[in-house]
Amino acid sequence: MTVRVHGRNMQVTDEIRSIAEDRMRHAGRIFDDGGAVDVEFTESRNPRIDERYSVEITTKVAGHIVRIEAGAADERSAIDAASDKYERQLRRLKERLIQRNRVANKDLNPPEGPSDVSSDRGGGIVRTKRFAMKPMTAEEAVLQMEMLGHDFFFFLDAESNRHCVVYHRRDGNVGLIEPE
């Protein structure tokens, strides 16, 4: 397992670097694929913020991207909180993958149509994001959406070869938007 530790607005000490590497290797034993883990420390110099240090952990495991954020008043507490969250996410992902293999067909709740909620936020496009899309099923897209912690996920449906979106509905269920 390759662990890349770096800091934004701060220098990461060797002690914190070794702690982060050890914690990531310990959590990485859940999946034995030896992927790369990116650990980024950020220091906020705002005196009003209680969580001065934040840690973001990003990795690709079993074809899924896992991203964790945690903050604390000091570096050591921040890496401890982040690594605990990271380990929980990896366990959850592994359990879901095992469960998905056990259950052959798991249908999503049928969508009730697109939401009519619109908001006037103003402004234009402030960021463009590009990423490679691999074909996946709707169930895999839901799992990926939950691993990323997003409210929606745009994906290429493996069955219909069309672009679709899965999203969290206000009632707690998951919706699927497909083109006609």
Contacts in CASP RR format, 6 or more apart in sequence:
PFRMAT RR
TARGET T0000
AUTHOR 0000-0000-0000
METHOD contacts of the structure
MODEL  1
MTVRVHGRNMQVTDEIRSIAEDRMRHAGRIFDDGGAVDVEFTESRNPRID
ERYSVEITTKVAGHIVRIEAGAADERSAIDAASDKYERQLRRLKERLIQR
NRVANKDLNPPEGPSDVSSDRGGGIVRTKRFAMKPMTAEEAVLQMEMLGH
DFFFFLDAESNRHCVVYHRRDGNVGLIEPE
1 24 0 8 1.000
1 25 0 8 1.000
1 28 0 8 1.000
1 34 0 8 1.000
1 35 0 8 1.000
1 36 0 8 1.000
1 37 0 8 1.000
2 34 0 8 1.000
2 35 0 8 1.000
2 36 0 8 1.000
2 37 0 8 1.000
3 20 0 8 1.000
3 21 0 8 1.000
3 24 0 8 1.000
3 25 0 8 1.000
3 36 0 8 1.000
3 37 0 8 1.000
3 39 0 8 1.000
4 36 0 8 1.000
4 37 0 8 1.000
4 38 0 8 1.000
4 39 0 8 1.000
5 12 0 8 1.000
5 16 0 8 1.000
5 17 0 8 1.000
5 20 0 8 1.000
5 21 0 8 1.000
5 39 0 8 1.000
5 41 0 8 1.000
6 12 0 8 1.000
6 38 0 8 1.000
6 39 0 8 1.000
6 40 0 8 1.000
6 41 0 8 1.000
7 40 0 8 1.000
7 41 0 8 1.000
7 42 0 8 1.000
7 43 0 8 1.000
8 40 0 8 1.000
8 41 0 8 1.000
8 42 0 8 1.000
8 43 0 8 1.000
9 42 0 8 1.000
9 43 0 8 1.000
9 44 0 8 1.000
9 45 0 8 1.000
10 41 0 8 1.000
10 42 0 8 1.000
10 43 0 8 1.000
10 53 0 8 1.000
12 20 0 8 1.000
12 41 0 8 1.000
12 75 0 8 1.000
13 75 0 8 1.000
16 41 0 8 1.000
16 75 0 8 1.000
16 76 0 8 1.000
16 79 0 8 1.000
19 76 0 8 1.000
19 79 0 8 1.000
20 39 0 8 1.000
20 55 0 8 1.000
20 79 0 8 1.000
20 83 0 8 1.000
23 79 0 8 1.000
23 80 0 8 1.000
23 83 0 8 1.000
24 37 0 8 1.000
24 39 0 8 1.000
24 57 0 8 1.000
24 83 0 8 1.000
24 86 0 8 1.000
26 83 0 8 1.000
26 87 0 8 1.000
27 83 0 8 1.000
27 86 0 8 1.000
27 87 0 8 1.000
27 90 0 8 1.000
28 34 0 8 1.000
28 37 0 8 1.000
28 87 0 8 1.000
28 90 0 8 1.000
30 87 0 8 1.000
30 90 0 8 1.000
30 91 0 8 1.000
30 94 0 8 1.000
31 61 0 8 1.000
31 62 0 8 1.000
31 90 0 8 1.000
31 94 0 8 1.000
33 61 0 8 1.000
33 62 0 8 1.000
35 59 0 8 1.000
35 60 0 8 1.000
35 61 0 8 1.000
36 59 0 8 1.000
36 60 0 8 1.000
37 57 0 8 1.000
37 58 0 8 1.000
37 59 0 8 1.000
38 56 0 8 1.000
38 57 0 8 1.000
38 58 0 8 1.000
38 59 0 8 1.000
39 55 0 8 1.000
39 56 0 8 1.000
39 57 0 8 1.000
39 79 0 8 1.000
39 82 0 8 1.000
40 55 0 8 1.000
40 56 0 8 1.000
40 57 0 8 1.000
40 58 0 8 1.000
41 53 0 8 1.000
41 54 0 8 1.000
41 55 0 8 1.000
41 75 0 8 1.000
41 78 0 8 1.000
41 79 0 8 1.000
42 53 0 8 1.000
42 54 0 8 1.000
42 55 0 8 1.000
42 56 0 8 1.000
43 52 0 8 1.000
43 53 0 8 1.000
44 51 0 8 1.000
44 52 0 8 1.000
44 53 0 8 1.000
44 54 0 8 1.000
45 52 0 8 1.000
50 73 0 8 1.000
51 71 0 8 1.000
51 72 0 8 1.000
51 73 0 8 1.000
51 78 0 8 1.000
52 72 0 8 1.000
52 73 0 8 1.000
52 74 0 8 1.000
53 71 0 8 1.000
53 72 0 8 1.000
53 73 0 8 1.000
53 74 0 8 1.000
53 75 0 8 1.000
53 77 0 8 1.000
53 78 0 8 1.000
54 69 0 8 1.000
54 70 0 8 1.000
54 71 0 8 1.000
54 78 0 8 1.000
55 68 0 8 1.000
55 69 0 8 1.000
55 70 0 8 1.000
55 71 0 8 1.000
55 78 0 8 1.000
55 79 0 8 1.000
55 81 0 8 1.000
55 82 0 8 1.000
56 67 0 8 1.000
56 68 0 8 1.000
56 69 0 8 1.000
56 82 0 8 1.000
57 66 0 8 1.000
57 67 0 8 1.000
57 68 0 8 1.000
57 69 0 8 1.000
57 82 0 8 1.000
57 83 0 8 1.000
57 85 0 8 1.000
57 86 0 8 1.000
58 65 0 8 1.000
58 66 0 8 1.000
58 67 0 8 1.000
58 68 0 8 1.000
59 65 0 8 1.000
59 66 0 8 1.000
60 66 0 8 1.000
61 90 0 8 1.000
61 93 0 8 1.000
62 93 0 8 1.000
62 94 0 8 1.000
62 97 0 8 1.000
64 93 0 8 1.000
64 143 0 8 1.000
64 144 0 8 1.000
64 147 0 8 1.000
65 144 0 8 1.000
65 147 0 8 1.000
65 148 0 8 1.000
66 86 0 8 1.000
66 89 0 8 1.000
66 90 0 8 1.000
66 93 0 8 1.000
66 147 0 8 1.000
66 148 0 8 1.000
67 147 0 8 1.000
67 148 0 8 1.000
67 149 0 8 1.000
68 82 0 8 1.000
68 85 0 8 1.000
68 86 0 8 1.000
68 89 0 8 1.000
69 82 0 8 1.000
70 78 0 8 1.000
70 81 0 8 1.000
70 82 0 8 1.000
70 85 0 8 1.000
71 77 0 8 1.000
71 78 0 8 1.000
71 81 0 8 1.000
71 82 0 8 1.000
72 78 0 8 1.000
72 80 0 8 1.000
72 81 0 8 1.000
89 147 0 8 1.000
93 143 0 8 1.000
93 147 0 8 1.000
96 143 0 8 1.000
97 143 0 8 1.000
100 106 0 8 1.000
100 139 0 8 1.000
100 143 0 8 1.000
106 139 0 8 1.000
108 138 0 8 1.000
108 139 0 8 1.000
108 142 0 8 1.000
108 166 0 8 1.000
108 174 0 8 1.000
108 175 0 8 1.000
108 176 0 8 1.000
109 173 0 8 1.000
109 174 0 8 1.000
109 175 0 8 1.000
110 176 0 8 1.000
111 175 0 8 1.000
111 176 0 8 1.000
111 177 0 8 1.000
111 178 0 8 1.000
113 177 0 8 1.000
114 177 0 8 1.000
115 169 0 8 1.000
133 154 0 8 1.000
133 155 0 8 1.000
133 156 0 8 1.000
133 163 0 8 1.000
134 156 0 8 1.000
135 156 0 8 1.000
135 157 0 8 1.000
135 158 0 8 1.000
135 161 0 8 1.000
136 144 0 8 1.000
136 155 0 8 1.000
136 156 0 8 1.000
136 157 0 8 1.000
136 158 0 8 1.000
137 157 0 8 1.000
137 158 0 8 1.000
137 159 0 8 1.000
138 155 0 8 1.000
138 157 0 8 1.000
138 164 0 8 1.000
138 166 0 8 1.000
138 176 0 8 1.000
140 155 0 8 1.000
141 153 0 8 1.000
141 155 0 8 1.000
141 164 0 8 1.000
141 166 0 8 1.000
142 153 0 8 1.000
142 166 0 8 1.000
142 174 0 8 1.000
144 153 0 8 1.000
144 155 0 8 1.000
145 151 0 8 1.000
145 152 0 8 1.000
145 153 0 8 1.000
145 166 0 8 1.000
145 167 0 8 1.000
145 168 0 8 1.000
151 167 0 8 1.000
151 168 0 8 1.000
152 165 0 8 1.000
152 166 0 8 1.000
152 167 0 8 1.000
152 168 0 8 1.000
153 165 0 8 1.000
153 166 0 8 1.000
153 167 0 8 1.000
154 163 0 8 1.000
154 164 0 8 1.000
154 165 0 8 1.000
155 163 0 8 1.000
155 164 0 8 1.000
155 165 0 8 1.000
155 166 0 8 1.000
156 162 0 8 1.000
156 163 0 8 1.000
156 164 0 8 1.000
157 163 0 8 1.000
157 164 0 8 1.000
157 178 0 8 1.000
160 178 0 8 1.000
162 178 0 8 1.000
162 179 0 8 1.000
163 179 0 8 1.000
164 176 0 8 1.000
164 177 0 8 1.000
164 178 0 8 1.000
164 179 0 8 1.000
165 176 0 8 1.000
165 177 0 8 1.000
166 174 0 8 1.000
166 175 0 8 1.000
166 176 0 8 1.000
166 177 0 8 1.000
167 174 0 8 1.000
167 175 0 8 1.000
167 177 0 8 1.000
168 174 0 8 1.000
168 175 0 8 1.000
169 175 0 8 1.000
END
